[in-house]
Amino acid sequence: MDGLTIIVPVKAAVPNITAVKLDPVTHNLVREGVPLMINPYDRNALEFALRLKDKYGGKVITLSMAPLSGKDFLESTIGMGADEAYLLSDRAFAGADTLATSYAVARGIQRLFSSFDLIVFGEETTDSSTAHMPAQVASWLSLPYIYYAVDAEVKLEDRLITVSRYLEDEGVYETYEYKLPLIVSVYRNSNPPRDISLVRKVEAKLNNLVKIVDNNTLKLERECLGLRGSPTIVAKIEDAKPVERKKQIFKGDPREAAKWLLDNLVKEGVIKL
């Protein structure tokens, strides 16, 4: 086995979290005229993959389903160290929820790559925070999946990988051993991403290292794509109203403070005893 082939699906254009807007009619995210960026947690996933490549050799490929404007963001992944990138872009993909997106990504991977060792996802996206994609793609591809990954060791000759993951709530690490291929999602507070090389990013643009693939090439089932393939329905959207705060401060014995807090929570109907 000559190194690892690692695929890193990324969400190429998520709105800056300070500028998220929803269309009041379609209930879809508004991306036009809004500052966009590559999903930041996907950069942690790409760093995870690049560290494995640095250690064991091979290549790292990024992939995204997005409009043609996503090409610039994928060039940034090559600037960070990926070897090549694929942009799945077609009007048939528009309006997809996570189920339709995971179908396109999973089947796209099957159509484009005869073999691979790892698919590495970020933990979630900042614009939806569902964390559905890794598990759904694993289901489509019938592959094992482990989440909250922070590190991995590989035995290339045996096609074995040992993955360490961190359970934040428990504050413990766990290790699991799998046969390759495998799907992992990377704990978002791990693997701080390296800088993007402007030289590599420019080379990606000049050499067309981002390959654009439409559904004429992939030939995916149209009933499973875009809005047609998306069972999720946003029935209603309401703006969250700010909660008025009374700004009460209790100073005194900690035991008395705890009782005071509990009494007020009961009084306001926040909890029931």
C-alpha positions in Angstrom: 0.0 0.0 0.0 1.6 3.2 -1.2 0.4 5.9 1.2 -3.2 7.0 2.0 -5.9 8.3 -0.3 -7.9 10.7 1.9 -11.0 12.5 0.7 -12.1 15.6 2.7 -15.7 16.8 1.9 -16.0 20.5 2.7 -18.8 23.0 2.7 -17.3 25.6 0.4 -19.4 28.7 1.1 -21.1 29.2 4.5 -22.2 32.6 5.6 -20.2 34.4 8.2 -22.1 33.6 11.4 -22.5 37.3 12.1 -24.4 37.7 8.7 -26.7 34.7 8.5 -30.0 35.5 6.7 -33.0 33.4 5.7 -35.2 34.0 2.7 -38.7 34.7 4.2 -40.4 32.9 1.3 -38.2 29.9 0.5 -36.8 29.6 4.0 -33.4 28.8 2.4 -30.1 30.5 3.4 -29.4 33.8 1.6 -25.9 33.6 0.1 -26.0 36.5 -2.3 -24.5 39.7 -0.9 -23.5 37.9 2.3 -19.9 37.4 3.3 -19.0 33.8 2.7 -16.2 31.5 3.9 -15.2 27.9 3.9 -16.8 26.1 6.9 -14.2 26.6 9.6 -14.6 23.2 11.1 -13.8 21.6 7.8 -10.3 23.2 8.0 -9.8 21.2 11.2 -10.7 18.1 9.2 -8.4 19.0 6.4 -5.5 19.5 8.9 -6.3 16.1 10.4 -5.9 14.6 6.8 -2.8 16.6 6.0 -1.1 15.4 9.1 -1.7 11.8 8.1 -0.4 12.5 4.6 2.7 14.1 6.1 3.3 11.0 8.2 2.3 8.2 5.8 2.4 9.7 2.3 -0.3 9.6 -0.3 -2.7 12.3 -1.3 -5.5 14.5 0.1 -8.5 15.4 -2.1 -11.1 17.9 -1.2 -14.6 17.8 -2.5 -17.6 20.1 -2.2 -21.2 20.4 -3.6 -21.7 24.0 -4.3 -22.4 26.7 -7.0 -19.5 27.6 -9.3 -18.5 30.3 -6.9 -17.3 27.5 -4.6 -14.3 27.1 -6.9 -12.4 29.9 -5.1 -12.9 28.3 -1.7 -11.7 24.9 -3.0 -8.6 26.6 -4.3 -8.0 27.7 -0.7 -8.0 24.0 0.4 -5.2 23.4 -2.2 -3.4 26.4 -0.8 -3.6 24.8 2.6 -2.1 21.5 1.3 -4.6 19.4 -0.6 -3.4 17.9 -3.8 -6.5 18.3 -5.9 -10.2 19.2 -5.5 -13.6 18.4 -7.0 -16.6 20.7 -7.2 -19.9 19.0 -7.7 -22.0 21.8 -9.3 -25.3 21.5 -11.1 -28.7 23.3 -10.8 -30.2 19.9 -10.0 -28.3 20.0 -6.7 -29.8 23.3 -5.6 -31.9 23.5 -2.4 -30.7 20.2 -1.0 -31.1 19.3 2.6 -28.6 17.1 4.4 -30.2 13.9 3.0 -30.0 15.0 -0.6 -26.5 16.5 -0.1 -25.2 13.3 1.5 -26.6 11.3 -1.4 -24.9 13.4 -4.0 -21.6 13.5 -2.0 -21.6 9.7 -1.4 -22.5 8.7 -4.9 -20.2 11.4 -6.3 -17.3 9.8 -4.4 -18.2 6.4 -5.7 -18.4 7.6 -9.3 -15.1 9.7 -9.1 -12.8 7.4 -7.1 -12.3 3.7 -7.7 -10.8 3.4 -4.2 -9.9 5.5 -1.1 -8.8 4.9 2.5 -10.4 7.6 4.5 -13.2 10.1 4.2 -12.7 12.9 6.8 -15.4 15.4 7.7 -15.5 18.4 10.0 -17.7 17.9 13.1 -20.5 20.1 11.7 -21.2 23.3 9.8 -21.6 26.7 11.3 -24.7 27.5 9.2 -26.8 24.5 10.2 -25.0 22.6 13.0 -26.8 19.4 12.3 -23.7 17.2 12.1 -25.7 14.8 9.8 -23.4 14.6 6.9 -20.7 12.1 8.1 -23.2 9.6 9.4 -25.4 9.9 6.4 -22.6 9.4 3.9 -21.4 6.5 6.0 -24.9 5.0 5.7 -25.0 5.5 1.9 -21.5 3.9 1.5 -22.1 1.2 4.1 -18.8 2.2 5.9 -18.0 2.3 9.6 -18.0 5.8 11.1 -16.4 7.4 14.2 -16.9 10.9 15.4 -15.0 13.4 17.6 -11.7 12.1 16.2 -8.6 13.9 17.3 -5.7 11.7 16.1 -5.0 8.5 14.2 -2.2 5.9 13.7 -2.1 3.7 10.6 -0.5 0.4 9.8 -0.3 0.6 6.0 0.7 -3.0 5.4 -2.2 -4.3 7.4 -4.7 -1.6 6.3 -5.5 -0.9 10.0 -6.2 2.4 11.6 -6.3 3.3 15.3 -8.4 6.4 15.9 -8.4 8.4 19.1 -11.5 10.4 19.9 -12.2 12.9 22.7 -15.6 12.9 24.5 -15.9 16.5 25.8 -18.7 15.9 28.3 -16.9 13.1 30.0 -13.4 14.5 29.5 -12.0 11.2 28.4 -10.2 9.8 25.4 -11.1 6.5 23.6 -9.3 4.5 21.0 -10.8 2.3 18.3 -9.2 0.1 15.7 -10.7 -0.4 12.2 -10.0 -1.9 8.9 -9.7 0.7 6.1 -11.7 2.3 4.5 -13.3 4.4 7.2 -15.2 7.6 7.7 -14.3 10.0 10.6 -15.5 13.4 11.7 -13.0 15.5 13.5 -13.5 17.2 16.9 -13.8 20.8 16.1 -11.5 22.0 18.9 -8.6 19.8 17.7 -6.1 20.0 14.9 -5.7 23.8 14.5 -5.4 24.4 10.7 -2.1 25.4 9.1 -1.8 28.7 7.1 -2.9 28.9 3.5 -0.1 29.3 1.0 -0.9 32.1 -1.5 1.6 30.6 -3.9 -0.2 27.2 -3.9 -3.6 28.9 -4.1 -2.5 30.8 -7.2 -1.0 27.6 -8.7 -4.4 25.9 -8.2 -6.1 28.7 -10.1 -3.6 28.8 -12.9 -3.4 25.0 -13.4 -7.2 24.4 -12.9 -6.6 21.9 -10.1 -10.2 22.3 -9.1 -12.2 19.9 -11.3 -15.8 20.9 -11.9 -18.2 17.9 -12.2 -21.9 18.2 -13.1 -24.7 15.7 -13.1 -24.3 14.9 -16.8 -21.0 13.2 -15.7 -22.2 11.7 -12.4 -25.7 10.6 -13.7 -27.2 10.6 -10.2 -31.0 10.0 -9.7 -32.7 13.3 -10.0 -35.5 12.3 -7.7 -32.8 12.1 -4.9 -31.3 15.5 -5.6 -32.0 19.1 -4.7 -35.4 20.1 -3.4 -37.0 17.0 -5.0 -34.8 14.7 -2.9 -35.1 16.8 0.3 -37.8 15.6 2.8 -37.0 18.4 5.3 -39.7 21.1 5.4 -39.2 24.4 7.1 -42.8 25.2 8.1 -42.3 28.4 9.9 -39.6 30.8 10.9 -39.8 33.2 13.9 -37.2 35.7 15.0 -36.0 34.9 18.5 -36.8 37.8 20.7 -34.2 39.0 23.2 -34.9 37.9 26.8 -35.1 40.8 29.2 -32.7 40.4 32.1 -33.4 41.7 35.6 -29.7 41.8 36.4 -30.2 40.7 40.0 -27.0 40.1 41.9 -26.8 38.1 45.2 -23.9 38.7 47.5 -23.4 36.6 50.5 -22.9 33.0 51.7 -22.7 30.5 48.8 -25.4 28.2 50.5 -27.7 31.1 50.8 -27.0 32.1 47.2 -27.9 28.7 45.9 -31.2 28.7 47.8 -31.9 32.2 46.5 -31.2 31.1 42.9 -33.4 28.0 43.3 -36.3 30.0 44.8 -36.1 32.5 41.9 -36.0 29.8 39.2 -39.1 28.2 40.7 -40.8 31.6 41.1 -40.2 32.4 37.4 -41.4 29.0 36.3 -38.1 27.9 34.8 -38.1 24.8 36.9 -40.7 22.9 39.0 -40.1 21.1 42.2 
